[in-house]
Amino acid sequence: MKFLGELLGRPKNETAVLLFPVGYPADDARAPKLERKCVEEISVWFDTPERA
């Protein structure tokens, strides 16, 4: 995914990775109570030139 790093302007030492869990949780599985962050907290917006 070299193109993705170039597109997003990331350093060459970073690699894009996708983790896709499949299956069903165990009957006794527990998950922490998580709160969603607002989009402004996690986003970075770049100005892009107008497309011709």
ROLO-837168 format. One line per field, with one value per residue: x, y, z of N, C-alpha, C, CB in turn. Coordinates in steps of 0.2 Angstrom, whole numbers, plus 5000, padded with zeros to 4 digits. Glycine has a CB too. Example, Ala and Ser with C-alpha at 12.3 -4.5 7.8 and 13.67 -1.06 7.14 Angstrom:
BEGIN
n.x	[5066, 5064]
n.y	[4972, 4989]
n.z	[5039, 5035]
ca.x	[5062, 5068]
ca.y	[4978, 4995]
ca.z	[5039, 5036]
c.x	[5066, 5064]
c.y	[4984, 5000]
c.z	[5039, 5039]
cb.x	[5057, 5070]
cb.y	[4978, 4997]
cb.z	[5045, 5029]
END
This chain:
BEGIN
n.x	[5004, 5009, 5005, 4996, 5002, 5009, 4999, 4993, 5003, 5012, 5026, 5040, 5043, 5032, 5018, 5003, 4990, 4978, 4966, 4956, 4944, 4936, 4923, 4915, 4913, 4919, 4909, 4911, 4917, 4924, 4922, 4929, 4921, 4919, 4921, 4915, 4925, 4924, 4923, 4931, 4942, 4949, 4952, 4962, 4962, 4966, 4970, 4966, 4971, 4960, 4952, 4955]
n.y	[4994, 5006, 5017, 5023, 5028, 5038, 5046, 5051, 5058, 5052, 5047, 5037, 5026, 5021, 5010, 5005, 4996, 4983, 4977, 4964, 4957, 4941, 4930, 4923, 4930, 4923, 4915, 4920, 4932, 4948, 4966, 4982, 4997, 5009, 5025, 5035, 5046, 5063, 5068, 5079, 5077, 5067, 5069, 5075, 5088, 5092, 5105, 5105, 5106, 5113, 5102, 5099]
n.z	[5000, 4996, 4989, 4997, 5008, 5002, 4997, 5008, 5014, 5023, 5033, 5027, 5035, 5040, 5039, 5031, 5038, 5040, 5051, 5053, 5061, 5063, 5066, 5081, 5097, 5113, 5125, 5138, 5135, 5138, 5136, 5136, 5142, 5131, 5125, 5111, 5101, 5096, 5078, 5076, 5085, 5080, 5067, 5053, 5042, 5026, 5014, 4998, 4981, 4968, 4957, 4940]
ca.x	[5000, 5014, 5002, 4992, 5007, 5011, 4993, 4992, 5009, 5015, 5033, 5042, 5044, 5025, 5015, 4996, 4989, 4971, 4965, 4949, 4942, 4931, 4921, 4911, 4916, 4918, 4903, 4913, 4921, 4922, 4925, 4929, 4916, 4923, 4917, 4917, 4928, 4921, 4927, 4936, 4947, 4953, 4953, 4966, 4960, 4971, 4968, 4968, 4970, 4954, 4953, 4953]
ca.y	[5000, 5012, 5023, 5026, 5032, 5044, 5050, 5054, 5061, 5049, 5045, 5030, 5021, 5019, 5005, 5004, 4989, 4983, 4971, 4962, 4951, 4937, 4925, 4925, 4931, 4918, 4916, 4923, 4937, 4955, 4971, 4988, 5002, 5014, 5031, 5038, 5052, 5066, 5068, 5084, 5075, 5061, 5070, 5080, 5090, 5096, 5109, 5102, 5111, 5111, 5097, 5102]
ca.z	[5000, 4996, 4986, 5002, 5012, 4998, 4996, 5015, 5016, 5029, 5033, 5023, 5040, 5042, 5034, 5032, 5040, 5041, 5055, 5051, 5066, 5061, 5071, 5086, 5104, 5118, 5129, 5144, 5133, 5141, 5132, 5140, 5140, 5127, 5123, 5105, 5101, 5090, 5072, 5076, 5089, 5077, 5060, 5050, 5036, 5021, 5009, 4991, 4975, 4964, 4952, 4933]
c.x	[5004, 5010, 4998, 4996, 5008, 5005, 4992, 4998, 5012, 5022, 5034, 5042, 5037, 5022, 5008, 4995, 4981, 4970, 4957, 4947, 4936, 4929, 4916, 4915, 4915, 4912, 4905, 4917, 4919, 4925, 4925, 4924, 4920, 4918, 4920, 4920, 4924, 4926, 4932, 4942, 4952, 4955, 4958, 4964, 4965, 4968, 4970, 4967, 4963, 4956, 4951, 4948]
c.y	[5006, 5018, 5027, 5031, 5039, 5049, 5054, 5058, 5058, 5047, 5038, 5025, 5018, 5015, 5005, 4997, 4989, 4976, 4970, 4956, 4948, 4932, 4927, 4926, 4925, 4920, 4920, 4929, 4944, 4960, 4978, 4993, 5008, 5019, 5033, 5045, 5056, 5067, 5073, 5082, 5070, 5063, 5075, 5082, 5094, 5100, 5106, 5107, 5108, 5107, 5100, 5098]
c.z	[5000, 4994, 4992, 5007, 5008, 4997, 5003, 5017, 5022, 5028, 5030, 5028, 5042, 5037, 5036, 5033, 5042, 5046, 5055, 5055, 5063, 5066, 5076, 5093, 5108, 5122, 5135, 5142, 5136, 5137, 5137, 5138, 5137, 5125, 5116, 5105, 5095, 5084, 5072, 5080, 5085, 5069, 5059, 5043, 5032, 5016, 5002, 4986, 4971, 4958, 4945, 4930]
cb.x	[4995, 5020, 4997, 4988, 5013, 5013, 4987, 4990, 5007, 5011, 5037, 5048, 5048, 5021, 5018, 4992, 4992, 4967, 4967, 4947, 4941, 4933, 4927, 4905, 4915, 4924, 4900, 4917, 4922, 4924, 4922, 4936, 4912, 4926, 4918, 4911, 4936, 4919, 4922, 4933, 4944, 4949, 4947, 4974, 4953, 4976, 4970, 4965, 4976, 4951, 4949, 4959]
cb.y	[5000, 5010, 5021, 5021, 5029, 5042, 5046, 5049, 5068, 5042, 5045, 5031, 5023, 5025, 4998, 5007, 4987, 4982, 4973, 4961, 4954, 4934, 4921, 4920, 4937, 4916, 4909, 4919, 4938, 4955, 4972, 4992, 5005, 5011, 5037, 5037, 5052, 5074, 5069, 5090, 5071, 5055, 5072, 5078, 5095, 5091, 5117, 5095, 5111, 5118, 5090, 5103]
cb.z	[5006, 4991, 4981, 5007, 5014, 4991, 4995, 5020, 5017, 5031, 5040, 5019, 5046, 5044, 5035, 5026, 5047, 5035, 5063, 5044, 5073, 5054, 5074, 5087, 5108, 5122, 5132, 5148, 5126, 5149, 5126, 5141, 5147, 5121, 5128, 5100, 5099, 5093, 5066, 5079, 5095, 5077, 5057, 5051, 5036, 5018, 5009, 4990, 4970, 4961, 4953, 4929]
END
